């Protein structure tokens, strides 16, 4: 088992850790703890550091029917449109020992209350080869060829969007919805 000091150190940059030099009189574990507290104090919850960007977001949840479908939202910030890969994974979660998965997720992109694009089997999408290439480019885990997981590859203009994940034929189960910015 890794020591707590090494675990904390693995998340700290070398420069940040060294800024609390041994000359401070603190022991190594105390310097690590102080560095971790300072790093935590400098971070704002939900913030992205200057020059950084959010490239992936995901949520796993129980998907129901009717008003109990999974509905995450996203906002594309001002500037140029962004190409995003949106995936709804049910059967693909079984490789990670997740049970009770949604047998066939249906993913739909909404603007306001209007659905604009939907998919219920990523291999059946006209852009299946582009979806496969985008998933590889962003480092997403592979979905089974011919599987029932869903995906959409789309360019979004700045503004708010929602994604709805439901089960084909009003089924229920656990699903993962992922959104990746595709470079």
C-alpha positions as CSV (number, residue, x, y, z in Angstrom):
1,X,0.0,0.0,0.0
2,X,1.2,3.5,-0.8
3,X,2.0,5.8,2.0
4,X,-0.2,8.9,2.5
5,X,2.8,11.1,1.9
6,X,3.5,9.5,-1.5
7,X,-0.2,9.6,-2.4
8,X,-0.3,13.4,-1.7
9,X,3.0,13.9,-3.5
10,X,1.8,12.3,-6.7
11,X,-0.8,15.1,-7.0
12,X,1.6,18.0,-6.3
13,X,3.9,19.6,-8.8
14,X,7.6,19.5,-8.0
15,X,7.8,23.3,-7.9
16,X,4.9,23.6,-5.6
17,X,6.3,21.0,-3.2
18,X,9.8,22.6,-3.3
19,X,8.3,26.0,-2.5
20,X,8.1,24.7,1.1
21,X,11.8,24.1,1.4
22,X,13.4,22.1,4.2
23,X,14.7,25.4,5.5
24,X,11.2,26.2,6.7
25,X,11.9,23.9,9.7
26,X,9.0,21.6,8.8
27,X,9.4,17.9,8.5
28,X,8.8,16.3,5.1
29,X,5.3,15.1,6.0
30,X,4.4,18.5,7.4
31,X,5.7,20.2,4.2
32,X,3.6,17.8,2.1
33,X,0.5,18.5,4.2
34,X,1.1,22.3,4.1
35,X,1.5,22.2,0.3
36,X,-1.7,20.2,-0.1
37,X,-3.6,22.7,2.1
38,X,-2.2,25.7,0.1
39,X,-3.1,24.0,-3.2
40,X,-6.6,23.3,-1.9
41,X,-7.0,26.9,-0.7
42,X,-5.9,28.3,-4.1
43,X,-8.4,26.2,-6.0
44,X,-12.0,27.4,-6.5
45,X,-14.5,24.6,-6.6
46,X,-15.6,24.1,-10.2
47,X,-13.0,26.4,-11.6
48,X,-10.7,25.8,-14.5
49,X,-7.2,27.3,-14.1
50,X,-6.2,30.1,-16.4
51,X,-5.1,28.8,-19.8
52,X,-6.9,25.4,-19.0
53,X,-10.1,24.0,-20.4
54,X,-12.5,21.3,-19.5
55,X,-12.2,18.5,-22.0
56,X,-14.4,15.8,-20.6
57,X,-17.3,15.4,-18.2
58,X,-19.1,12.2,-17.3
59,X,-21.9,11.1,-14.9
60,X,-23.1,7.6,-14.1
61,X,-26.7,7.2,-12.8
62,X,-29.8,5.1,-12.7
63,X,-31.9,5.9,-15.8
64,X,-35.7,5.6,-15.3
65,X,-38.6,6.4,-17.5
66,X,-40.7,9.5,-18.1
67,X,-39.5,12.3,-15.8
68,X,-36.8,10.0,-14.4
69,X,-34.5,9.9,-17.5
70,X,-31.0,11.2,-17.2
71,X,-30.7,14.8,-18.2
72,X,-27.2,16.4,-17.9
73,X,-26.6,19.9,-19.3
74,X,-23.6,21.6,-20.9
75,X,-22.7,25.1,-22.0
76,X,-20.3,25.9,-24.8
77,X,-18.5,29.1,-23.9
78,X,-18.2,32.2,-26.2
79,X,-15.9,31.8,-29.1
80,X,-15.7,29.3,-31.9
81,X,-18.0,26.3,-32.1
82,X,-16.8,23.1,-30.4
83,X,-16.9,19.6,-31.7
84,X,-18.0,17.2,-29.0
85,X,-18.5,13.5,-28.7
86,X,-21.5,12.6,-26.6
87,X,-21.8,8.9,-25.5
88,X,-24.4,7.1,-23.6
89,X,-23.0,3.8,-22.4
90,X,-25.0,0.9,-20.9
91,X,-23.8,-2.5,-22.0
92,X,-20.2,-1.2,-22.3
93,X,-20.1,-0.8,-18.5
94,X,-20.3,-4.5,-18.0
95,X,-16.5,-4.7,-18.7
96,X,-16.1,-2.7,-15.6
97,X,-18.2,-5.0,-13.5
98,X,-21.2,-2.7,-13.4
99,X,-24.4,-4.6,-13.0
100,X,-28.0,-3.7,-13.9
101,X,-26.9,-1.6,-16.9
102,X,-29.3,0.0,-19.3
103,X,-29.7,-2.5,-22.1
104,X,-30.0,0.0,-25.0
105,X,-29.4,3.7,-24.1
106,X,-30.9,6.3,-26.4
107,X,-29.0,9.6,-26.4
108,X,-30.7,12.8,-27.6
109,X,-29.2,16.4,-27.8
110,X,-31.6,19.2,-27.0
111,X,-31.6,22.9,-27.5
112,X,-34.3,24.3,-25.3
113,X,-37.2,21.8,-25.4
114,X,-36.5,20.6,-28.9
115,X,-34.5,17.4,-29.6
116,X,-32.2,17.8,-32.6
117,X,-30.1,14.7,-32.8
118,X,-30.6,11.2,-31.4
119,X,-28.9,7.8,-31.6
120,X,-29.7,4.4,-30.2
121,X,-26.7,2.4,-31.5
122,X,-23.5,4.1,-32.3
123,X,-22.6,1.7,-35.1
124,X,-25.8,2.5,-36.9
125,X,-25.0,6.3,-37.1
126,X,-24.0,7.6,-40.5
127,X,-20.9,9.0,-38.8
128,X,-19.9,5.7,-37.1
129,X,-16.3,5.8,-38.5
130,X,-15.9,9.5,-37.3
131,X,-17.3,8.5,-33.9
132,X,-14.8,5.7,-33.6
133,X,-11.9,8.0,-34.6
134,X,-13.0,10.7,-32.2
135,X,-13.2,8.2,-29.3
136,X,-9.7,7.1,-30.1
137,X,-8.4,10.7,-30.3
138,X,-9.9,11.7,-26.9
139,X,-8.8,8.5,-25.2
140,X,-12.3,7.1,-24.5
141,X,-12.6,3.4,-23.8
142,X,-13.8,1.4,-26.8
143,X,-17.4,0.5,-27.4
144,X,-18.2,-2.9,-28.8
145,X,-18.6,-3.1,-32.5
146,X,-22.3,-3.9,-33.1
147,X,-23.0,-3.0,-29.5
148,X,-26.1,-1.2,-28.2
149,X,-24.3,1.8,-26.7
150,X,-25.0,5.2,-28.2
151,X,-23.0,8.1,-29.4
152,X,-23.3,11.4,-31.3
153,X,-20.5,13.5,-32.8
154,X,-21.6,17.1,-33.3
155,X,-20.3,20.7,-33.7
156,X,-22.0,23.0,-31.2
157,X,-22.2,26.8,-31.4
158,X,-21.8,28.7,-28.1
159,X,-24.8,28.3,-25.9
160,X,-26.6,26.0,-23.5
161,X,-27.6,22.4,-24.4
162,X,-29.1,19.4,-22.6
163,X,-28.6,15.7,-23.2
164,X,-31.2,13.2,-22.5
165,X,-30.4,9.6,-21.9
166,X,-33.4,7.2,-21.9
167,X,-33.8,3.5,-22.4
168,X,-35.1,2.1,-25.7
169,X,-38.7,0.7,-25.2
170,X,-39.0,2.4,-21.8
171,X,-36.3,0.2,-20.2
172,X,-34.4,1.2,-17.0
173,X,-30.9,0.6,-15.8
174,X,-27.5,2.2,-15.0
175,X,-25.9,4.3,-17.8
176,X,-22.9,6.5,-18.2
177,X,-23.1,9.7,-20.2
178,X,-19.9,11.3,-21.3
179,X,-19.1,14.5,-23.2
180,X,-15.7,15.0,-24.7
181,X,-14.3,18.0,-26.5
182,X,-12.7,16.7,-29.7
183,X,-9.6,18.6,-30.8
